[in-house]
Amino acid sequence: MTSNPRSLSATVDEFVEAFNDNDLDRVMGFFADDAEYEPGDGAKHRGRAAIRAEFAPQFAGRYGAMRFDVHDKLVDEQGRRAAIRWACRIDTSGPRARAVTPALRLWGLLRYGSRMVWQGMDVFHFDADGLIVGKYSYANFKIPPMKRDREAAWVREEVAS
């Protein structure tokens, strides 16, 4: 991704779509080489390799199938910033959930069922080419305050080829 004639709003939409498609390579294409990511747990990850390593377990299905539904989006094109408020939906019952550890699967199942949801917010900073130079996730908890997810329509079953 070099010069980006798209709006930052469209870029954020495409970034979230890549997450929801579980496409780590596509997600990483949105980041500048020296980008930083703060996941909200106090850690900082700098550079594409470190960010990819942080995202890899999620994309490998360690927490189940994940989908982010954006509730609000604020974009400052001139300031090259954007923020989204989202719901993260997790399904530990489908094919993409094979990598969920048995203890985590059992804990989630007993507490929330196989489908859970929690809320969060991300703030993005972009460079002049429209690449993400900073992604900052915010929460005021150590473990997401999940609840049972009663909206099952988002679940997409994967067909083995």
Backbone as CSV, one residue per row, in Angstrom:
resi,resn,N_x,N_y,N_z,CA_x,CA_y,CA_z,C_x,C_y,C_z
1,MET,0.849,-1.177,0.000,0.000,0.000,0.000,0.889,1.232,0.000
2,THR,0.928,1.932,-1.086,1.684,3.180,-1.119,0.694,4.323,-1.030
3,SER,0.708,5.216,-1.972,-0.197,6.359,-1.929,-1.642,5.881,-1.848
4,ASN,-2.385,6.436,-0.904,-3.730,5.958,-0.626,-4.761,7.036,-0.930
5,PRO,-5.392,6.988,-2.119,-6.395,7.999,-2.439,-7.731,7.771,-1.714
6,ARG,-7.888,6.607,-1.062,-9.127,6.319,-0.341,-9.238,7.195,0.886
7,SER,-10.454,7.351,1.345,-10.667,8.055,2.612,-10.222,7.152,3.751
8,LEU,-9.884,7.763,4.879,-9.525,6.961,6.044,-10.719,6.158,6.527
9,SER,-11.910,6.688,6.333,-13.116,5.954,6.720,-13.198,4.629,5.959
10,ALA,-12.942,4.672,4.652,-12.958,3.444,3.845,-11.821,2.518,4.258
11,THR,-10.675,3.073,4.588,-9.541,2.265,5.027,-9.876,1.517,6.313
12,VAL,-10.497,2.208,7.269,-10.895,1.556,8.524,-11.894,0.440,8.240
13,ASP,-12.861,0.709,7.359,-13.844,-0.324,7.001,-13.161,-1.553,6.414
14,GLU,-12.197,-1.335,5.514,-11.488,-2.444,4.882,-10.612,-3.195,5.893
15,PHE,-10.041,-2.472,6.838,-9.234,-3.091,7.893,-10.098,-4.024,8.743
16,VAL,-11.255,-3.554,9.158,-12.163,-4.377,9.963,-12.649,-5.577,9.146
17,GLU,-12.918,-5.355,7.868,-13.341,-6.467,6.991,-12.251,-7.541,6.908
18,ALA,-10.989,-7.118,6.815,-9.879,-8.080,6.766,-9.795,-8.872,8.066
19,PHE,-10.022,-8.205,9.213,-10.071,-8.923,10.491,-11.197,-9.947,10.462
20,ASN,-12.371,-9.525,10.021,-13.528,-10.417,10.025,-13.388,-11.559,9.028
21,ASP,-12.592,-11.370,7.987,-12.305,-12.445,7.030,-11.185,-13.358,7.534
22,ASN,-10.625,-13.019,8.708,-9.542,-13.791,9.316,-8.325,-13.865,8.398
23,ASP,-7.998,-12.739,7.764,-6.909,-12.664,6.788,-5.761,-11.841,7.375
24,LEU,-4.852,-12.502,8.078,-3.757,-11.811,8.752,-2.852,-11.078,7.770
25,ASP,-2.569,-11.674,6.619,-1.710,-11.000,5.636,-2.343,-9.688,5.180
26,ARG,-3.630,-9.714,4.903,-4.331,-8.489,4.481,-4.330,-7.454,5.603
27,VAL,-4.580,-7.895,6.838,-4.566,-6.976,7.979,-3.196,-6.306,8.082
28,MET,-2.143,-7.081,7.967,-0.796,-6.531,8.123,-0.446,-5.543,7.020
29,GLY,-1.084,-5.673,5.857,-0.857,-4.739,4.756,-1.318,-3.322,5.061
30,PHE,-2.105,-3.136,6.104,-2.582,-1.805,6.488,-1.591,-1.070,7.388
31,PHE,-0.590,-1.788,7.913,0.357,-1.203,8.865,1.623,-0.698,8.176
32,ALA,2.115,0.446,8.646,3.425,0.940,8.230,4.492,0.051,8.857
33,ASP,5.682,0.035,8.262,6.773,-0.815,8.760,7.094,-0.563,10.225
34,ASP,7.050,0.690,10.654,7.432,1.049,12.023,6.226,1.314,12.923
35,ALA,5.077,0.778,12.570,3.846,1.015,13.337,3.978,0.492,14.758
36,GLU,3.136,1.033,15.639,3.081,0.502,16.998,1.645,0.096,17.311
37,TYR,1.537,-0.912,18.164,0.237,-1.436,18.577,0.252,-1.589,20.086
38,GLU,-0.750,-1.008,20.723,-0.952,-1.170,22.155,-2.308,-1.841,22.344
39,PRO,-2.317,-3.116,22.769,-3.565,-3.867,22.863,-4.422,-3.548,24.086
40,GLY,-3.962,-2.661,24.947,-4.781,-2.289,26.093,-4.415,-3.010,27.377
41,ASP,-3.396,-3.862,27.310,-2.975,-4.594,28.509,-1.669,-4.052,29.079
42,GLY,-1.244,-2.894,28.576,-0.009,-2.286,29.034,1.185,-2.601,28.145
43,ALA,1.054,-3.576,27.261,2.143,-3.949,26.357,2.199,-3.001,25.164
44,LYS,3.384,-2.901,24.555,3.572,-2.137,23.320,4.323,-3.031,22.343
45,HIS,3.854,-3.045,21.113,4.475,-3.849,20.064,4.827,-2.906,18.922
46,ARG,6.101,-2.872,18.540,6.547,-1.960,17.495,7.069,-2.743,16.299
47,GLY,6.605,-2.335,15.120,7.028,-2.950,13.865,6.077,-4.061,13.441
48,ARG,6.037,-4.281,12.135,5.106,-5.278,11.576,5.317,-6.674,12.158
49,ALA,6.561,-7.078,12.326,6.822,-8.439,12.827,6.273,-8.618,14.240
50,ALA,6.473,-7.632,15.093,5.981,-7.727,16.475,4.453,-7.683,16.519
51,ILE,3.862,-6.858,15.673,2.397,-6.772,15.631,1.818,-8.081,15.096
52,ARG,2.417,-8.609,14.046,1.963,-9.894,13.492,2.034,-10.988,14.560
53,ALA,3.114,-11.028,15.312,3.262,-12.049,16.361,2.181,-11.906,17.424
54,GLU,1.811,-10.683,17.744,0.751,-10.456,18.733,-0.610,-10.894,18.194
55,PHE,-0.872,-10.657,16.904,-2.154,-11.021,16.288,-2.254,-12.507,15.952
56,ALA,-1.131,-13.179,15.732,-1.128,-14.552,15.209,-2.016,-15.519,15.983
57,PRO,-1.988,-15.553,17.317,-2.857,-16.510,18.015,-4.347,-16.295,17.712
58,GLN,-4.752,-15.044,17.639,-6.153,-14.742,17.332,-6.522,-15.283,15.955
59,PHE,-5.661,-15.059,14.968,-5.952,-15.500,13.605,-5.825,-17.009,13.453
60,ALA,-5.113,-17.650,14.365,-4.997,-19.113,14.353,-6.172,-19.776,15.062
61,GLY,-7.090,-18.968,15.615,-8.275,-19.518,16.266,-8.099,-19.830,17.732
62,ARG,-7.043,-19.326,18.361,-6.773,-19.629,19.765,-7.945,-19.249,20.670
63,TYR,-8.700,-18.212,20.302,-9.821,-17.756,21.137,-11.171,-18.093,20.513
64,GLY,-11.161,-18.772,19.388,-12.381,-19.092,18.656,-12.505,-18.189,17.445
65,ALA,-13.604,-18.324,16.729,-13.873,-17.458,15.587,-14.273,-16.091,16.127
66,MET,-13.641,-15.041,15.602,-13.912,-13.691,16.089,-14.449,-12.819,14.967
67,ARG,-15.348,-11.928,15.360,-15.902,-10.952,14.426,-16.070,-9.643,15.174
68,PHE,-15.705,-8.546,14.516,-15.857,-7.217,15.099,-16.980,-6.477,14.376
69,ASP,-17.987,-6.072,15.139,-19.083,-5.262,14.602,-18.884,-3.835,15.089
70,VAL,-18.726,-2.907,14.156,-18.463,-1.513,14.494,-19.788,-0.809,14.786
71,HIS,-19.850,-0.196,15.968,-21.042,0.570,16.371,-20.905,2.043,16.019
72,ASP,-19.724,2.601,16.233,-19.471,4.015,15.974,-18.115,4.158,15.309
73,LYS,-18.013,5.155,14.436,-16.733,5.447,13.781,-16.605,6.967,13.679
74,LEU,-15.497,7.479,14.180,-15.179,8.894,14.072,-13.888,9.013,13.292
75,VAL,-13.869,9.908,12.293,-12.697,10.039,11.447,-12.302,11.504,11.347
76,ASP,-11.034,11.784,11.531,-10.447,13.108,11.352,-9.463,12.987,10.191
77,GLU,-9.953,13.237,8.973,-9.124,13.073,7.767,-7.891,13.973,7.821
78,GLN,-8.056,15.235,8.188,-6.920,16.159,8.217,-5.892,15.774,9.277
79,GLY,-6.365,15.331,10.439,-5.467,14.923,11.508,-4.950,13.511,11.344
80,ARG,-5.464,12.790,10.336,-5.081,11.406,10.040,-5.274,10.492,11.248
81,ARG,-6.491,10.606,11.834,-6.847,9.765,12.983,-8.268,9.245,12.794
82,ALA,-8.536,8.125,13.440,-9.886,7.556,13.435,-10.076,6.777,14.723
83,ALA,-11.323,6.617,15.117,-11.658,5.811,16.293,-12.904,5.003,15.977
84,ILE,-12.920,3.768,16.449,-14.111,2.932,16.313,-14.449,2.328,17.673
85,ARG,-15.751,2.223,17.918,-16.269,1.494,19.083,-16.901,0.242,18.526
86,TRP,-16.560,-0.913,19.091,-16.973,-2.172,18.479,-17.443,-3.184,19.516
87,ALA,-18.101,-4.215,18.982,-18.416,-5.420,19.753,-17.597,-6.542,19.134
88,CYS,-16.886,-7.281,19.968,-16.128,-8.444,19.510,-16.965,-9.678,19.828
89,ARG,-17.378,-10.384,18.802,-18.169,-11.594,18.957,-17.247,-12.801,18.804
90,ILE,-17.345,-13.729,19.730,-16.481,-14.912,19.740,-17.356,-16.161,19.727
91,ASP,-17.011,-17.083,18.836,-17.717,-18.365,18.754,-16.680,-19.474,18.950
92,THR,-16.860,-20.267,19.986,-15.913,-21.353,20.263,-16.437,-22.714,19.804
93,SER,-17.479,-22.722,18.961,-18.073,-24.000,18.569,-17.754,-24.425,17.143
94,GLY,-17.309,-23.529,16.291,-17.132,-23.859,14.882,-15.741,-24.338,14.526
95,PRO,-15.500,-24.562,13.232,-14.218,-25.082,12.767,-13.031,-24.174,13.094
96,ARG,-13.235,-22.855,13.102,-12.130,-21.939,13.404,-11.785,-21.937,14.886
97,ALA,-12.513,-22.685,15.683,-12.263,-22.710,17.124,-11.465,-23.938,17.553
98,ARG,-10.938,-24.675,16.598,-10.198,-25.900,16.923,-8.977,-25.637,17.804
99,ALA,-8.397,-24.470,17.711,-7.176,-24.174,18.457,-7.446,-23.642,19.867
100,VAL,-8.719,-23.473,20.235,-9.036,-22.996,21.581,-8.605,-24.059,22.583
101,THR,-7.861,-23.651,23.596,-7.424,-24.615,24.598,-8.643,-25.194,25.313
102,PRO,-8.601,-26.463,25.677,-9.751,-27.087,26.340,-10.187,-26.345,27.609
103,ALA,-9.235,-25.846,28.382,-9.602,-25.134,29.618,-10.362,-23.853,29.305
104,LEU,-9.892,-23.100,28.301,-10.576,-21.864,27.919,-11.960,-22.164,27.342
105,ARG,-12.049,-23.205,26.517,-13.333,-23.585,25.928,-14.334,-23.968,27.029
106,LEU,-13.886,-24.771,27.994,-14.765,-25.194,29.081,-15.193,-24.007,29.944
107,TRP,-14.235,-23.149,30.295,-14.550,-21.964,31.094,-15.590,-21.095,30.389
108,GLY,-15.365,-20.821,29.098,-16.308,-20.008,28.337,-17.669,-20.666,28.222
109,LEU,-17.672,-21.946,27.954,-18.925,-22.681,27.805,-19.744,-22.650,29.098
110,LEU,-19.089,-22.909,30.212,-19.800,-22.912,31.490,-20.287,-21.518,31.881
111,ARG,-19.490,-20.530,31.584,-19.836,-19.170,32.019,-20.745,-18.436,31.040
112,TYR,-20.491,-18.589,29.718,-21.196,-17.776,28.730,-21.880,-18.569,27.625
113,GLY,-21.597,-19.842,27.502,-22.055,-20.591,26.350,-20.963,-20.572,25.288
114,SER,-21.258,-21.043,24.100,-20.230,-21.116,23.055,-20.073,-19.812,22.289
115,ARG,-20.994,-18.871,22.503,-20.913,-17.576,21.810,-20.916,-16.457,22.837
116,MET,-19.897,-15.603,22.735,-19.726,-14.513,23.695,-19.535,-13.200,22.954
117,VAL,-19.715,-12.100,23.673,-19.501,-10.779,23.091,-18.956,-9.843,24.157
118,TRP,-18.061,-8.941,23.755,-17.574,-7.892,24.638,-17.333,-6.635,23.817
119,GLN,-17.244,-5.513,24.491,-17.161,-4.206,23.837,-15.761,-3.621,23.978
120,GLY,-15.346,-2.834,23.008,-14.053,-2.170,23.073,-13.989,-0.992,22.129
121,MET,-12.827,-0.386,22.085,-12.610,0.792,21.247,-11.169,0.800,20.751
122,ASP,-10.974,1.193,19.513,-9.641,1.356,18.936,-9.490,2.777,18.419
123,VAL,-8.305,3.329,18.614,-7.936,4.613,18.030,-6.793,4.326,17.064
124,PHE,-6.895,4.866,15.852,-5.893,4.660,14.809,-5.224,5.987,14.472
125,HIS,-3.915,5.940,14.224,-3.172,7.065,13.671,-2.619,6.589,12.335
126,PHE,-2.683,7.459,11.320,-2.264,7.105,9.964,-1.152,8.023,9.488
127,ASP,-0.297,7.498,8.611,0.705,8.355,7.982,0.096,8.998,6.736
128,ALA,0.890,9.788,6.018,0.399,10.507,4.840,-0.045,9.574,3.725
129,ASP,0.455,8.318,3.726,0.059,7.341,2.704,-1.171,6.536,3.099
130,GLY,-1.727,6.808,4.279,-2.914,6.089,4.718,-2.609,4.771,5.419
131,LEU,-1.344,4.543,5.788,-0.978,3.333,6.526,-1.092,3.601,8.025
132,ILE,-1.436,2.572,8.770,-1.575,2.697,10.213,-0.180,2.795,10.834
133,VAL,0.047,3.874,11.591,1.299,4.019,12.327,1.072,3.795,13.821
134,GLY,-0.185,3.786,14.239,-0.518,3.513,15.630,-1.914,2.945,15.740
135,LYS,-2.052,1.838,16.454,-3.358,1.248,16.759,-3.391,1.051,18.263
136,TYR,-4.349,1.719,18.908,-4.429,1.725,20.363,-5.802,1.214,20.784
137,SER,-5.821,0.091,21.466,-7.072,-0.502,21.941,-7.268,-0.101,23.398
138,TYR,-8.497,0.213,23.751,-8.783,0.706,25.089,-9.830,-0.139,25.792
139,ALA,-9.564,-0.343,27.063,-10.490,-1.040,27.944,-10.077,-0.709,29.374
140,ASN,-10.992,-0.847,30.298,-10.657,-0.580,31.698,-10.808,-1.852,32.524
141,PHE,-10.321,-2.961,31.962,-10.424,-4.256,32.620,-9.275,-5.127,32.163
142,LYS,-8.987,-6.183,32.917,-7.952,-7.140,32.524,-8.538,-8.293,31.726
143,ILE,-9.734,-8.737,32.096,-10.437,-9.783,31.364,-11.704,-9.141,30.811
144,PRO,-11.963,-9.269,29.505,-13.146,-8.626,28.933,-14.428,-9.034,29.659
145,PRO,-15.276,-8.063,29.970,-16.555,-8.387,30.613,-17.524,-8.952,29.571
146,MET,-17.384,-10.217,29.280,-18.198,-10.858,28.251,-19.593,-11.164,28.760
147,LYS,-20.456,-11.437,27.818,-21.792,-11.925,28.130,-22.172,-12.906,27.033
148,ARG,-23.218,-13.654,27.273,-23.719,-14.604,26.288,-24.156,-13.833,25.045
149,ASP,-23.758,-14.300,23.865,-24.128,-13.646,22.614,-25.327,-14.362,22.021
150,ARG,-26.418,-13.674,21.921,-27.656,-14.280,21.416,-27.869,-13.989,19.930
151,GLU,-26.936,-13.270,19.300,-27.035,-12.974,17.875,-26.133,-13.930,17.116
152,ALA,-26.670,-15.022,16.665,-25.871,-16.055,16.004,-25.759,-15.848,14.501
153,ALA,-26.416,-14.836,13.956,-26.441,-14.658,12.507,-25.065,-14.378,11.918
154,TRP,-24.135,-13.861,12.694,-22.816,-13.510,12.158,-21.929,-14.719,11.919
155,VAL,-22.254,-15.846,12.528,-21.392,-17.020,12.440,-21.389,-17.539,11.004
156,ARG,-20.188,-17.688,10.449,-20.045,-18.230,9.092,-19.335,-19.569,9.194
157,GLU,-19.991,-20.603,8.811,-19.356,-21.922,8.829,-18.376,-22.011,7.674
158,GLU,-17.209,-22.522,7.960,-16.200,-22.711,6.926,-16.335,-24.112,6.349
159,VAL,-16.228,-24.188,5.054,-16.319,-25.479,4.391,-14.912,-25.932,4.048
160,ALA,-14.556,-27.109,4.473,-13.223,-27.645,4.167,-13.132,-27.947,2.688
161,SER,-12.005,-27.545,2.095,-11.867,-27.805,0.651,-11.124,-29.068,0.383
